Amino acid sequence: MSDSLHPVFRDITLDIQGNTIAARQWGNPDGVPVLALHGWLDNCASFDAMAPFLSELNLVAVDLAGHGQSYHRHRDANYTVWTEIEDVLGMADALGWEKFSMLAHSRGAVIATIAAATFPERVKRLALIDGLVPPPTTDAEAPETLRKGIEQRARYHARKSKVFDSLEVATAARKNGLFKLSDDAARRLVERGVRRVGDGFTWSNDPQLLASSLAKLNEGQVQAFLDRAVMPIRLALGKDGIQGMIERIRPVAEQHPGIELREFPGGHHLHMEESAEAIAHWFLPYLSEAE
């Protein structure tokens, strides 16, 4: 649960067509509804550092399918950004939210943008962190994309999850993963993202999340989604985030009149570390607006 620096949240579950989405609800239940979507291989603890500064909002941070404590898709299913859209709408429906805003990081930010563009009448505002739209692919890359996705799915079907002797060992592994994390950020993600096996722990994430998509959006399709995302968008980028992210995203954002972009100190998980409070203060008045 939370410590003295983090007000108590409420653990909840949402039923999405018979599938269980686990979540944490923070803040004011009567406040402006905001759905928080984490990044790839993370979980709802991704928002623990920001949530105390957003207490005016009705903030529900979810574990997306295959992550944290939520359900895993069928063995033959594929985890793609666009397969998440039904779940996002299902979560809002389960919460009784006709209109809502989204706070989202990385892959979650891409999911939020695509969802908002697909159902713009449902989404009021987007508050995004180190993510906006997927990198476009070319039509010529489609056969190789399909081949790679199929080969990886077969590989990860047979993969056995690594078992760690303790939470401390798992935390050290997570801290030194693809994106470097502070001790506190790694610990929070690990505590939410493991399950006990025998005398040890293993990741609770579905191994199929490691397989790449069978198909990806081309440049025209990415632009079409972005054109339909007509709601206001605020985008926080880490100055030391994913290599090339700022150079790729800034020109795209500058062509979209509804996007306000700001850079903050930190790496890809800047919202869990030194810039958590600053980003929250930038987002709060914006997300709190009635319209």
KABELZI-V386992 format. One line per field, one symbol per residue. ss: DSSP state (H for helix, E for strand, C for the rest). phi: phi as a letter, one per 20 degrees, with the letter a starting at -180 (. if undefined). psi: psi as a letter, one per 30 degrees, with the letter a starting at -180 (. if undefined). A space follows every 50 residues. Layout:
ss: ???
phi: ???
psi: ???
This chain:
ss: CCCCCCCCCEEEEEEECCEEEEEEEEECCCCCEEEEECCCCCCHHHHHHH HHHHCCCEEEEECCCCCCCCCCCCCCCCCCCHHHHHHHHHHHHHHCCCCE EEEEECHHHHHHHHHHHHCCCCEEEEEEECCCCCCCECHHHHHHHHHHHH HHHHHHHCCCCCEECCHHHHHHHHHCCCCCCCHHHHHHHHHHCEEEECCE EEECCCHHHHCCCCCCCEHHHHHHHHHHCCCEEEEEEECCCCCCHHHHHH HHHHCCCCEEEEEECCCCCHHHCCCHHHHHHHHHHHHHCCC
phi: .edfecgfddfcccedlndddebdddmegeeffceddeefmeaffgdgfe gfecffeeededefgndldefdfggeececgffefffgffffffemefcb dcdbclgfffgfffffffcffedebdddclrbcfffddgfegffffgfff fffffegefeffddfbfffffffffdfgdfcfgfffffffgedccfcmec ccfeffgfffefffbcfefffgfffffeeeffcdcddefdfggnfffeeg ffffedfedddbecfpefdgfdcfdgfffffffgffffffc
psi: alaffjlklkklkkjjhfkkkklkklbjfgakkkkkklakgaafffgeee efggfflikjkljlkflbgllklkeflkjlefffeeeeeeeeeefgjekl lkkkkbeeeeeeeeeeeeifffkelkjkjhkdlkkklleffeeeeeeeee eeeeefefkkkkkkfleeeeeeeeegaejklleeeeeeeeefgllkjbga klkfkkffffkllfllkleeeeeeeeffiflkkkjkkkfhakkfeeeeee eeeffjffkkkkklklaehfffbfgeeeeeeeeeeeffke.
